[in-house]
Amino acid sequence: MRKKVLKLVVTFHTTADAMAMEKACKEAEVPGRLIPVPREISAGCGLAWCAPLSEREKLLVVMAEHGIEQEDLHECMLL
């Protein structure tokens, strides 16, 4: 059984921002993936970007460079 690990979860107001985040992170080779928003969090579009906590600064730079608006940043225990 896999253990839950503390992850960074970025939520978005729109699906377009979530999809733009996926594309921008792939281009910048920043690890992470789109996930459904965890139940503990309530977010606008229902999609979130999940990444290792160590990638926080890189994610903020990618979002700023691509004009991606985040709703919030969360630290959550996820598989």
N, CA and C atoms as an extended XYZ file, in Angstrom:
237
Properties=species:S:1:pos:R:3:atomname:S:1:resname:S:1:resid:I:1 pbc="F F F"
N         0.841       -1.188        0.000 N   MET     1
C         0.000        0.000        0.000 CA  MET     1
C         0.884        1.249        0.000 C   MET     1
N         0.537        2.192       -0.847 N   ARG     2
C         1.299        3.439       -0.912 CA  ARG     2
C         0.981        4.319        0.288 C   ARG     2
N         1.988        5.049        0.738 N   LYS     3
C         1.804        5.972        1.857 CA  LYS     3
C         1.406        7.343        1.339 C   LYS     3
N         0.622        8.050        2.134 N   LYS     4
C         0.291        9.430        1.793 CA  LYS     4
C         1.514       10.301        2.061 C   LYS     4
N         1.707       11.286        1.191 N   VAL     5
C         2.849       12.185        1.268 CA  VAL     5
C         2.329       13.620        1.204 C   VAL     5
N         2.986       14.517        1.910 N   LEU     6
C         2.597       15.917        1.866 CA  LEU     6
C         2.952       16.487        0.496 C   LEU     6
N         1.961       17.016       -0.209 N   LYS     7
C         2.131       17.552       -1.567 CA  LYS     7
C         1.627       18.990       -1.616 C   LYS     7
N         2.094       19.710       -2.618 N   LEU     8
C         1.595       21.049       -2.894 CA  LEU     8
C         0.462       20.923       -3.898 C   LEU     8
N        -0.667       21.526       -3.600 N   VAL     9
C        -1.828       21.481       -4.485 CA  VAL     9
C        -2.208       22.920       -4.845 C   VAL     9
N        -2.173       23.207       -6.143 N   VAL    10
C        -2.525       24.538       -6.644 CA  VAL    10
C        -3.929       24.452       -7.228 C   VAL    10
N        -4.832       25.280       -6.738 N   THR    11
C        -6.192       25.301       -7.269 CA  THR    11
C        -6.369       26.529       -8.168 C   THR    11
N        -7.351       26.435       -9.062 N   PHE    12
C        -7.572       27.463      -10.080 CA  PHE    12
C        -9.046       27.868      -10.132 C   PHE    12
N        -9.278       29.092      -10.591 N   HIS    13
C       -10.652       29.572      -10.787 CA  HIS    13
C       -11.273       28.950      -12.036 C   HIS    13
N       -10.435       28.706      -13.056 N   THR    14
C       -10.969       28.227      -14.332 CA  THR    14
C       -10.235       26.982      -14.821 C   THR    14
N       -10.934       26.191      -15.605 N   THR    15
C       -10.336       25.013      -16.225 CA  THR    15
C        -9.234       25.441      -17.195 C   THR    15
N        -9.408       26.573      -17.853 N   ALA    16
C        -8.399       27.067      -18.792 CA  ALA    16
C        -7.064       27.299      -18.085 C   ALA    16
N        -7.093       27.860      -16.875 N   ASP    17
C        -5.860       28.066      -16.123 CA  ASP    17
C        -5.226       26.732      -15.723 C   ASP    17
N        -6.057       25.769      -15.347 N   ALA    18
C        -5.536       24.442      -14.979 CA  ALA    18
C        -4.855       23.787      -16.173 C   ALA    18
N        -5.464       23.874      -17.341 N   MET    19
C        -4.887       23.281      -18.543 CA  MET    19
C        -3.615       24.027      -18.966 C   MET    19
N        -3.622       25.347      -18.810 N   ALA    20
C        -2.434       26.135      -19.132 CA  ALA    20
C        -1.280       25.761      -18.196 C   ALA    20
N        -1.599       25.475      -16.950 N   MET    21
C        -0.578       25.066      -15.985 CA  MET    21
C         0.058       23.741      -16.407 C   MET    21
N        -0.767       22.802      -16.837 N   GLU    22
C        -0.241       21.507      -17.282 CA  GLU    22
C         0.723       21.708      -18.457 C   GLU    22
N         0.318       22.496      -19.430 N   LYS    23
C         1.149       22.732      -20.611 CA  LYS    23
C         2.448       23.452      -20.233 C   LYS    23
N         2.344       24.494      -19.416 N   ALA    24
C         3.516       25.278      -19.033 CA  ALA    24
C         4.509       24.445      -18.221 C   ALA    24
N         4.009       23.615      -17.325 N   CYS    25
C         4.894       22.789      -16.500 CA  CYS    25
C         5.591       21.718      -17.335 C   CYS    25
N         4.884       21.158      -18.302 N   LYS    26
C         5.523       20.174      -19.180 CA  LYS    26
C         6.639       20.827      -19.987 C   LYS    26
N         6.376       22.017      -20.518 N   GLU    27
C         7.391       22.731      -21.298 CA  GLU    27
C         8.605       23.087      -20.440 C   GLU    27
N         8.370       23.478      -19.177 N   ALA    28
C         9.448       23.884      -18.275 CA  ALA    28
C        10.054       22.696      -17.526 C   ALA    28
N         9.526       21.503      -17.787 N   GLU    29
C         9.981       20.273      -17.134 CA  GLU    29
C         9.890       20.352      -15.605 C   GLU    29
N         8.781       20.934      -15.132 N   VAL    30
C         8.498       21.000      -13.700 CA  VAL    30
C         7.565       19.828      -13.382 C   VAL    30
N         7.945       18.970      -12.441 N   PRO    31
C         7.128       17.791      -12.161 CA  PRO    31
C         5.764       18.146      -11.548 C   PRO    31
N         4.799       17.278      -11.812 N   GLY    32
C         3.463       17.441      -11.261 CA  GLY    32
C         2.440       16.860      -12.214 C   GLY    32
N         1.173       16.957      -11.798 N   ARG    33
C         0.093       16.438      -12.642 CA  ARG    33
C        -1.222       17.075      -12.247 C   ARG    33
N        -2.168       17.061      -13.186 N   LEU    34
C        -3.519       17.531      -12.882 CA  LEU    34
C        -4.247       16.452      -12.100 C   LEU    34
N        -4.988       16.869      -11.091 N   ILE    35
C        -5.785       15.946      -10.283 CA  ILE    35
C        -7.146       16.587      -10.030 C   ILE    35
N        -8.143       15.765       -9.688 N   PRO    36
C        -9.392       16.358       -9.201 CA  PRO    36
C        -9.103       17.035       -7.861 C   PRO    36
N        -9.758       18.138       -7.588 N   VAL    37
C        -9.533       18.840       -6.326 CA  VAL    37
C        -9.899       17.911       -5.163 C   VAL    37
N        -8.993       17.734       -4.202 N   PRO    38
C        -9.308       16.888       -3.036 CA  PRO    38
C       -10.526       17.409       -2.273 C   PRO    38
N       -11.237       16.515       -1.651 N   ARG    39
C       -12.462       16.877       -0.934 CA  ARG    39
C       -12.245       17.902        0.169 C   ARG    39
N       -11.057       17.869        0.779 N   GLU    40
C       -10.767       18.796        1.886 CA  GLU    40
C       -10.706       20.248        1.414 C   GLU    40
N       -10.544       20.404        0.110 N   ILE    41
C       -10.394       21.746       -0.468 CA  ILE    41
C       -11.611       22.029       -1.333 C   ILE    41
N       -12.077       23.256       -1.292 N   SER    42
C       -13.151       23.624       -2.216 CA  SER    42
C       -12.552       24.611       -3.205 C   SER    42
N       -12.684       24.315       -4.494 N   ALA    43
C       -12.085       25.180       -5.509 CA  ALA    43
C       -13.021       25.355       -6.688 C   ALA    43
N       -12.819       26.438       -7.395 N   GLY    44
C       -13.686       26.838       -8.481 CA  GLY    44
C       -13.900       25.832       -9.594 C   GLY    44
N       -12.824       25.379      -10.240 N   CYS    45
C       -13.024       24.617      -11.476 CA  CYS    45
C       -13.024       23.105      -11.286 C   CYS    45
N       -12.599       22.617      -10.133 N   GLY    46
C       -12.604       21.170       -9.899 CA  GLY    46
C       -11.308       20.473      -10.261 C   GLY    46
N       -10.371       21.194      -10.901 N   LEU    47
C        -9.064       20.627      -11.227 CA  LEU    47
C        -7.986       21.354      -10.438 C   LEU    47
N        -6.925       20.626      -10.106 N   ALA    48
C        -5.806       21.212       -9.366 CA  ALA    48
C        -4.505       20.635       -9.893 C   ALA    48
N        -3.411       21.336       -9.653 N   TRP    49
C        -2.087       20.843      -10.010 CA  TRP    49
C        -1.431       20.334       -8.739 C   TRP    49
N        -0.971       19.106       -8.778 N   CYS    50
C        -0.339       18.466       -7.629 CA  CYS    50
C         1.146       18.293       -7.936 C   CYS    50
N         2.005       18.737       -7.018 N   ALA    51
C         3.447       18.664       -7.225 CA  ALA    51
C         4.147       18.471       -5.880 C   ALA    51
N         5.401       18.029       -5.923 N   PRO    52
C         6.170       17.933       -4.680 CA  PRO    52
C         6.323       19.316       -4.043 C   PRO    52
N         6.356       19.357       -2.713 N   LEU    53
C         6.511       20.633       -2.006 CA  LEU    53
C         7.772       21.374       -2.445 C   LEU    53
N         8.794       20.650       -2.787 N   SER    54
C        10.075       21.247       -3.170 CA  SER    54
C         9.986       22.067       -4.455 C   SER    54
N         8.901       21.934       -5.198 N   GLU    55
C         8.743       22.636       -6.472 CA  GLU    55
C         7.981       23.954       -6.352 C   GLU    55
N         7.675       24.394       -5.137 N   ARG    56
C         6.860       25.600       -4.924 CA  ARG    56
C         7.398       26.809       -5.696 C   ARG    56
N         8.676       27.124       -5.540 N   GLU    57
C         9.244       28.309       -6.186 CA  GLU    57
C         9.200       28.204       -7.709 C   GLU    57
N         9.517       27.030       -8.246 N   LYS    58
C         9.469       26.839       -9.698 CA  LYS    58
C         8.049       27.038      -10.221 C   LYS    58
N         7.072       26.516       -9.476 N   LEU    59
C         5.673       26.661       -9.896 CA  LEU    59
C         5.255       28.130       -9.916 C   LEU    59
N         5.660       28.876       -8.900 N   LEU    60
C         5.305       30.294       -8.847 CA  LEU    60
C         5.917       31.050      -10.026 C   LEU    60
N         7.140       30.704      -10.391 N   VAL    61
C         7.795       31.343      -11.535 CA  VAL    61
C         7.063       30.996      -12.830 C   VAL    61
N         6.726       29.726      -13.018 N   VAL    62
C         6.020       29.283      -14.228 CA  VAL    62
C         4.677       30.013      -14.352 C   VAL    62
N         3.936       30.101      -13.240 N   MET    63
C         2.632       30.786      -13.285 CA  MET    63
C         2.801       32.263      -13.625 C   MET    63
N         3.807       32.910      -13.050 N   ALA    64
C         4.037       34.332      -13.329 CA  ALA    64
C         4.429       34.540      -14.789 C   ALA    64
N         5.304       33.695      -15.308 N   GLU    65
C         5.765       33.835      -16.689 CA  GLU    65
C         4.654       33.612      -17.710 C   GLU    65
N         3.677       32.763      -17.369 N   HIS    66
C         2.618       32.417      -18.319 CA  HIS    66
C         1.279       33.090      -17.998 C   HIS    66
N         1.256       33.949      -17.002 N   GLY    67
C         0.025       34.662      -16.665 CA  GLY    67
C        -1.083       33.749      -16.167 C   GLY    67
N        -0.707       32.688      -15.460 N   ILE    68
C        -1.690       31.729      -14.935 CA  ILE    68
C        -2.107       32.188      -13.543 C   ILE    68
N        -3.430       32.343      -13.360 N   GLU    69
C        -3.948       32.776      -12.063 CA  GLU    69
C        -4.296       31.577      -11.201 C   GLU    69
N        -3.697       31.532      -10.021 N   GLN    70
C        -4.042       30.486       -9.065 CA  GLN    70
C        -5.180       30.971       -8.185 C   GLN    70
N        -5.969       30.049       -7.707 N   GLU    71
C        -6.975       30.391       -6.697 CA  GLU    71
C        -6.298       30.359       -5.339 C   GLU    71
N        -5.533       29.285       -5.072 N   ASP    72
C        -4.870       29.140       -3.785 CA  ASP    72
C        -3.794       28.064       -3.877 C   ASP    72
N        -2.890       28.056       -2.903 N   LEU    73
C        -1.887       27.000       -2.745 CA  LEU    73
C        -2.195       26.273       -1.441 C   LEU    73
N        -2.194       24.954       -1.486 N   HIS    74
C        -2.501       24.146       -0.301 CA  HIS    74
C        -1.419       23.095       -0.113 C   HIS    74
N        -1.202       22.688        1.116 N   GLU    75
C        -0.356       21.537        1.403 CA  GLU    75
C        -1.280       20.450        1.919 C   GLU    75
N        -1.306       19.308        1.209 N   CYS    76
C        -2.245       18.236        1.527 CA  CYS    76
C        -1.529       16.882        1.547 C   CYS    76
N        -2.020       15.988        2.375 N   MET    77
C        -1.536       14.613        2.400 CA  MET    77
C        -2.260       13.850        1.298 C   MET    77
N        -1.495       13.400        0.286 N   LEU    78
C        -2.067       12.693       -0.856 CA  LEU    78
C        -1.236       11.464       -1.178 C   LEU    78
N        -1.838       10.532       -1.915 N   LEU    79
C        -1.091        9.359       -2.380 CA  LEU    79
C        -0.142        9.734       -3.478 C   LEU    79
